[in-house]
Amino acid sequence: MSENSDDGWTIFLPKERREVELDKKDLLIMQTLSENCRTTLPVMRRIVGLSKSSILNRIERLERIGVIRGYSTIVNIHRLGLRMFSVLISSNMTLNEKIEFGRSCEKIPSLNQVLTFQTGPWDLMLRLYAKDNRYLDHILTQITAKGKIADLEILELDDWFFLPINYLQVETHLDNHCTKSDTSFQHILRKRKPVLDPRHDIKDIRILGVLAKNPRISLSHLGEKAGMSADAVKDRIARLADQGIIGHFFANLDPYMLGLSGYVLFVQVFDRSRMKQMIEFLMRQPQMQGGVLKYTGAWNLQAFLVVKDVMDLRAFEENFISHFGGSIHKYLIAQLAEQTYYSLFPAEIQKVAEESISEHAPR
């Protein structure tokens, strides 16, 4: 089983994988929602070729059987002036101790993600947010007190590059169907050029908090929650998307119910001259899921992959190495076991962002 709530997502991976029967209409709906889950029903009708009621019925079924786990908004915390870290943990724990350790870490208020690995040098990866080094030290002290930690590697996010993925192998041509006035904001998300110093205030943060949990909310309903008009909300979302603070509105698909398996690619690069090309290459690969994270630390790049089988993984690896083998110092591909927690915009981070704005507001 899988579940999601305001507190975070839980997805059990291959050990409980079961494939479901889907037709091309289902795949088109899933791909459209994956590219932009705010896509309007009239646009979806043109893409899928079904009535609005049929589309809604199919979406409800996909949600009920767990292929669509929920919906969320990628909020670029980095562009809000906050910091993201990945903590790679190797341990001397038993299997049961690892499970309990992961569950205890889910209580960290600024937690973004908990992953466990089947292969590779680490047992778990925690991704979390911190406003400063003091807070990070506090969290790390909590983590290391919870279990038999053998080693930690800490990576700090430098930038996050994201494009919608298409491992369903169907084309929606969504950009061609959306207009500049579309409430999906697709035109802005695809054409933007993020500014270096984005503007935001407390109202923006509160809008982001609602969108992170319910990106399909109507503008009028969001306006009611934010205490402003639908037009004012629309203008703010457009600005946040244009500035790169909003990265993407997406449906969280479960690739494991589609017969796919998950891996994480870690790359250490000494020759930085081709880093941009490497990131662009990775973002174009059909196995990609969730974009490319650029770090400062022992590893420079991290990418999440979903593949059909080992042959698919080998094809990706050979293609990657054939293009960039001379620029890579070392790389590692670790197989995922479980994603036990996922929350893109925790309530604690919303609170910290609001406090930071208040502290810097003119008196």
C-alpha positions as CSV (number, residue, x, y, z in Angstrom):
1,M,0.0,0.0,0.0
2,S,1.0,3.6,-0.4
3,E,-0.3,6.7,1.2
4,N,0.1,10.5,1.2
5,S,-1.0,13.2,3.5
6,D,-0.1,16.7,4.4
7,D,2.8,15.4,6.4
8,G,4.5,13.6,3.5
9,W,4.4,10.8,0.9
10,T,5.1,7.2,1.5
11,I,5.8,5.0,-1.5
12,F,6.8,1.3,-1.2
13,L,9.0,0.3,-4.0
14,P,9.7,-3.0,-5.9
15,K,9.1,-5.5,-3.1
16,E,5.3,-4.7,-3.4
17,R,5.3,-3.8,-7.1
18,R,2.3,-4.8,-9.1
19,E,1.6,-3.8,-12.6
20,V,-1.9,-2.5,-13.7
21,E,-3.6,-2.5,-17.1
22,L,-3.5,0.9,-18.7
23,D,-4.6,1.9,-22.2
24,K,-3.2,4.8,-24.3
25,K,-5.9,7.2,-23.0
26,D,-4.8,6.5,-19.4
27,L,-1.1,7.1,-20.4
28,L,-2.0,10.4,-22.1
29,I,-3.8,11.5,-18.9
30,M,-1.0,10.5,-16.7
31,Q,1.6,12.1,-18.9
32,T,-0.3,15.4,-19.1
33,L,-0.8,15.5,-15.3
34,S,2.9,14.7,-14.9
35,E,3.9,17.6,-17.2
36,N,1.5,20.0,-15.5
37,C,-1.2,18.8,-13.1
38,R,-3.0,22.2,-13.4
39,T,-3.8,21.5,-17.0
40,T,-7.4,22.5,-17.6
41,L,-10.1,20.0,-18.6
42,P,-10.7,21.6,-22.0
43,V,-7.0,21.2,-22.8
44,M,-7.0,17.6,-21.6
45,R,-10.0,16.9,-23.7
46,R,-8.2,18.0,-26.8
47,I,-5.1,15.9,-25.9
48,V,-6.9,12.7,-24.8
49,G,-10.0,12.8,-27.0
50,L,-12.5,12.0,-24.3
51,S,-15.3,13.9,-22.6
52,K,-14.6,15.9,-19.4
53,S,-16.6,13.4,-17.3
54,S,-14.7,10.4,-18.8
55,I,-11.4,12.1,-18.1
56,L,-12.4,12.8,-14.5
57,N,-13.6,9.2,-14.0
58,R,-10.3,7.9,-15.3
59,I,-8.3,10.2,-13.1
60,E,-10.4,9.1,-10.1
61,R,-9.6,5.4,-11.0
62,L,-5.9,6.1,-11.4
63,E,-5.9,7.8,-8.0
64,R,-7.9,4.9,-6.4
65,I,-5.6,2.1,-7.6
66,G,-2.5,4.1,-6.6
67,V,-0.9,4.9,-10.0
68,I,-1.4,8.5,-9.2
69,R,-0.2,9.1,-5.6
70,G,-1.2,12.7,-5.4
71,Y,-0.1,16.1,-6.6
72,S,2.4,18.7,-5.6
73,T,4.3,21.8,-6.5
74,I,8.1,21.9,-6.8
75,V,9.1,24.9,-4.7
76,N,12.7,25.9,-5.3
77,I,13.7,26.4,-1.6
78,H,17.1,27.5,-2.7
79,R,15.6,30.6,-4.4
80,L,13.8,31.5,-1.2
81,G,17.1,32.0,0.5
82,L,17.0,28.6,2.4
83,R,19.3,25.7,2.1
84,M,18.8,22.1,1.2
85,F,21.1,19.2,2.2
86,S,21.3,15.5,1.4
87,V,22.7,13.3,4.2
88,L,24.0,10.0,3.0
89,I,24.2,7.5,5.9
90,S,26.0,4.1,6.2
91,S,25.4,2.2,9.4
92,N,25.9,-0.9,11.5
93,M,22.2,-1.4,12.0
94,T,20.2,-4.5,11.5
95,L,17.3,-4.5,9.0
96,N,14.8,-3.8,11.8
97,E,17.0,-1.1,13.3
98,K,17.2,0.6,9.9
99,I,13.4,0.6,9.6
100,E,13.0,2.1,13.0
101,F,15.7,4.6,12.3
102,G,14.0,5.8,9.2
103,R,10.7,6.1,11.0
104,S,12.2,8.1,13.8
105,C,13.8,10.5,11.2
106,E,10.4,11.3,9.8
107,K,9.7,13.3,12.9
108,I,12.4,15.9,11.8
109,P,10.2,19.0,11.1
110,S,12.2,20.2,8.1
111,L,12.5,16.8,6.4
112,N,12.0,16.6,2.7
113,Q,12.7,13.0,1.8
114,V,13.8,9.6,3.2
115,L,15.2,7.0,0.9
116,T,16.7,3.5,1.6
117,F,19.0,1.7,-0.8
118,Q,19.3,-1.9,-1.9
119,T,22.8,-1.5,-3.3
120,G,25.6,1.0,-2.9
121,P,27.7,2.2,0.0
122,W,24.9,3.8,2.0
123,D,21.8,2.5,3.8
124,L,19.7,5.7,3.7
125,M,19.6,9.2,2.3
126,L,17.8,12.0,4.1
127,R,17.1,15.2,2.3
128,L,16.3,18.2,4.6
129,Y,16.1,22.0,4.7
130,A,18.0,24.2,7.1
131,K,18.1,28.0,7.5
132,D,21.7,28.1,8.8
133,N,24.6,26.0,10.0
134,R,23.4,26.1,13.6
135,Y,20.1,24.5,12.7
136,L,21.9,22.0,10.5
137,D,24.2,21.0,13.4
138,H,21.1,20.6,15.6
139,I,19.5,18.2,13.1
140,L,22.7,16.2,12.5
141,T,23.1,15.8,16.3
142,Q,19.5,14.4,16.4
143,I,20.2,12.0,13.5
144,T,23.5,10.6,14.9
145,A,21.9,10.0,18.3
146,K,19.2,7.8,16.8
147,G,21.2,4.8,15.6
148,K,24.5,3.1,15.0
149,I,25.9,5.5,12.4
150,A,29.1,4.3,10.7
151,D,29.6,7.3,8.4
152,L,27.9,10.4,7.1
153,E,28.3,12.3,3.8
154,I,26.7,15.7,3.6
155,L,25.9,17.4,0.3
156,E,24.6,21.0,0.1
157,L,22.3,21.9,-2.8
158,D,23.9,24.4,-5.2
159,D,21.1,24.3,-7.8
160,W,18.2,22.2,-9.0
161,F,17.4,21.7,-12.7
162,F,14.0,20.2,-13.6
163,L,12.1,19.3,-16.7
164,P,9.0,17.1,-16.8
165,I,9.8,13.5,-17.7
166,N,8.3,11.1,-20.2
167,Y,9.0,7.5,-19.3
168,L,5.5,6.7,-20.4
169,Q,6.6,7.2,-24.0
170,V,3.5,9.1,-25.2
171,E,3.5,12.6,-26.6
172,T,1.0,15.2,-25.3
173,H,2.3,18.3,-27.1
174,L,1.0,20.2,-24.1
175,D,2.8,23.4,-24.9
176,N,0.9,23.7,-28.2
177,H,-2.5,23.5,-26.4
178,C,-1.9,26.0,-23.6
179,T,-2.2,29.7,-24.0
180,K,-0.5,32.6,-22.2
181,S,-3.6,33.2,-20.1
182,D,-4.0,29.5,-19.2
183,T,-4.4,28.9,-15.4
184,S,-1.9,26.0,-15.7
185,F,0.9,28.7,-16.2
186,Q,2.5,26.3,-18.6
187,H,3.6,29.0,-21.0
188,I,5.5,30.7,-18.2
189,L,7.0,27.6,-16.8
190,R,8.4,26.6,-20.1
191,K,9.5,30.0,-21.4
192,R,10.8,31.7,-18.2
193,K,14.3,33.1,-17.5
194,P,14.6,33.1,-13.7
195,V,15.9,36.3,-12.2
196,L,19.0,36.4,-10.0
197,D,17.2,38.0,-7.0
198,P,13.6,36.9,-6.9
199,R,11.0,39.0,-5.0
200,H,8.6,37.4,-2.5
201,D,6.7,38.3,0.6
202,I,4.7,36.5,3.3
203,K,1.6,36.3,1.0
204,D,3.7,34.5,-1.6
205,I,4.9,32.0,1.0
206,R,1.4,31.2,2.1
207,I,0.3,30.7,-1.5
208,L,3.3,28.3,-2.0
209,G,2.2,26.4,1.2
210,V,-1.2,25.8,-0.3
211,L,0.0,25.0,-3.8
212,A,2.6,22.5,-2.4
213,K,-0.1,20.4,-1.0
214,N,-2.8,21.0,-3.6
215,P,-1.5,22.4,-6.9
216,R,-4.8,21.7,-8.6
217,I,-6.8,24.1,-6.4
218,S,-8.8,26.7,-8.3
219,L,-7.6,30.3,-8.2
220,S,-10.9,31.4,-6.6
221,H,-10.5,28.8,-3.8
222,L,-6.8,29.7,-3.3
223,G,-7.7,33.4,-3.2
224,E,-10.2,32.6,-0.4
225,K,-7.4,30.9,1.6
226,A,-4.9,33.6,0.9
227,G,-7.4,36.5,1.6
228,M,-7.1,38.1,-1.9
229,S,-8.9,38.0,-5.2
230,A,-8.4,35.2,-7.8
231,D,-6.8,37.8,-10.2
232,A,-4.3,38.8,-7.5
233,V,-3.4,35.2,-6.8
234,K,-3.0,34.5,-10.5
235,D,-0.6,37.4,-10.9
236,R,1.5,36.2,-7.9
237,I,1.7,32.6,-9.1
238,A,2.7,33.9,-12.6
239,R,5.5,36.0,-11.0
240,L,6.7,33.1,-8.8
241,A,6.8,30.8,-11.8
242,D,8.6,33.4,-13.9
243,Q,11.2,33.9,-11.1
244,G,11.9,30.2,-10.9
245,I,10.5,29.9,-7.3
246,I,7.7,27.6,-8.6
247,G,9.4,25.0,-10.7
248,H,6.6,22.6,-11.7
249,F,3.1,21.4,-10.9
250,F,3.0,17.7,-11.1
251,A,1.2,14.4,-10.5
252,N,3.3,12.0,-8.4
253,L,3.1,8.8,-10.5
254,D,4.2,5.5,-9.0
255,P,6.6,4.1,-11.6
256,Y,6.8,0.8,-9.8
257,M,3.2,0.0,-10.6
258,L,4.2,0.5,-14.2
259,G,6.8,-2.3,-13.9
260,L,9.8,0.1,-13.5
261,S,12.6,0.2,-10.9
262,G,14.3,3.1,-9.3
263,Y,18.0,4.1,-9.1
264,V,20.0,7.1,-8.0
265,L,23.0,8.3,-10.0
266,F,25.8,10.1,-8.2
267,V,28.6,11.8,-10.2
268,Q,31.8,13.4,-9.2
269,V,33.3,15.7,-11.8
270,F,36.8,17.2,-11.8
271,D,36.5,18.7,-15.3
272,R,33.8,21.4,-14.7
273,S,34.0,22.8,-18.2
274,R,31.3,20.3,-19.4
275,M,29.1,20.4,-16.3
276,K,26.4,22.3,-18.1
277,Q,26.3,20.0,-21.0
278,M,26.2,17.0,-18.7
279,I,23.2,18.4,-16.9
280,E,21.4,19.2,-20.1
281,F,22.1,15.6,-21.4
282,L,20.8,14.0,-18.2
283,M,17.6,16.1,-18.3
284,R,16.8,14.8,-21.9
285,Q,17.1,11.1,-21.0
286,P,13.8,9.1,-20.9
287,Q,14.9,7.3,-17.7
288,M,15.1,10.6,-15.8
289,Q,12.8,11.4,-12.9
290,G,12.8,14.5,-10.8
291,G,15.5,16.5,-12.4
292,V,19.2,16.9,-11.7
293,L,20.5,18.2,-8.4
294,K,23.9,20.0,-8.4
295,Y,25.7,19.9,-5.0
296,T,28.7,21.2,-3.3
297,G,30.5,18.3,-1.5
298,A,31.9,14.9,-2.3
299,W,29.4,14.4,-5.2
300,N,28.6,17.1,-7.7
301,L,25.5,15.8,-9.4
302,Q,22.6,13.5,-8.4
303,A,19.9,12.2,-10.7
304,F,17.0,9.9,-10.1
305,L,16.3,7.2,-12.7
306,V,13.5,4.8,-13.5
307,V,14.2,1.9,-15.8
308,K,12.3,-1.1,-17.2
309,D,15.1,-3.6,-16.5
310,V,18.9,-4.0,-16.2
311,M,19.3,-3.8,-20.0
312,D,17.6,-0.4,-19.9
313,L,19.9,0.7,-17.1
314,R,23.0,-0.5,-19.0
315,A,21.9,1.4,-22.1
316,F,21.6,4.6,-20.1
317,E,25.0,4.0,-18.4
318,E,26.8,3.3,-21.8
319,N,25.2,6.4,-23.4
320,F,26.2,8.6,-20.5
321,I,29.8,7.3,-20.3
322,S,30.2,7.5,-24.1
323,H,29.4,11.2,-24.0
324,F,31.2,12.3,-20.7
325,G,33.5,9.5,-19.6
326,G,36.5,11.8,-20.1
327,S,35.0,14.4,-17.8
328,I,33.9,12.1,-15.0
329,H,36.2,11.4,-12.1
330,K,33.9,8.7,-10.7
331,Y,30.2,7.8,-10.6
332,L,27.9,5.4,-8.8
333,I,24.4,4.0,-9.5
334,A,22.6,2.8,-6.3
335,Q,19.3,0.9,-6.5
336,L,16.5,2.2,-4.4
337,A,14.7,0.0,-1.9
338,E,12.0,2.4,-0.5
339,Q,11.0,6.0,-0.4
340,T,9.5,6.1,3.0
341,Y,8.8,9.9,3.2
342,Y,8.5,12.8,0.8
343,S,7.3,16.3,1.5
344,L,8.3,19.2,-0.8
345,F,7.3,22.1,1.4
346,P,7.2,21.1,5.1
347,A,5.2,23.3,7.4
348,E,8.3,24.1,9.4
349,I,10.0,25.5,6.3
350,Q,7.0,27.7,5.5
351,K,7.2,29.0,9.1
352,V,11.0,29.7,8.7
353,A,10.5,31.4,5.4
354,E,7.8,33.7,6.8
355,E,9.9,34.5,9.9
356,S,12.9,35.4,7.6
357,I,10.8,37.8,5.6
358,S,9.5,39.4,8.8
359,E,13.0,39.8,10.2
360,H,14.2,41.6,7.0
361,A,11.1,43.8,6.6
362,P,11.7,47.5,6.9
363,R,10.7,48.9,10.3
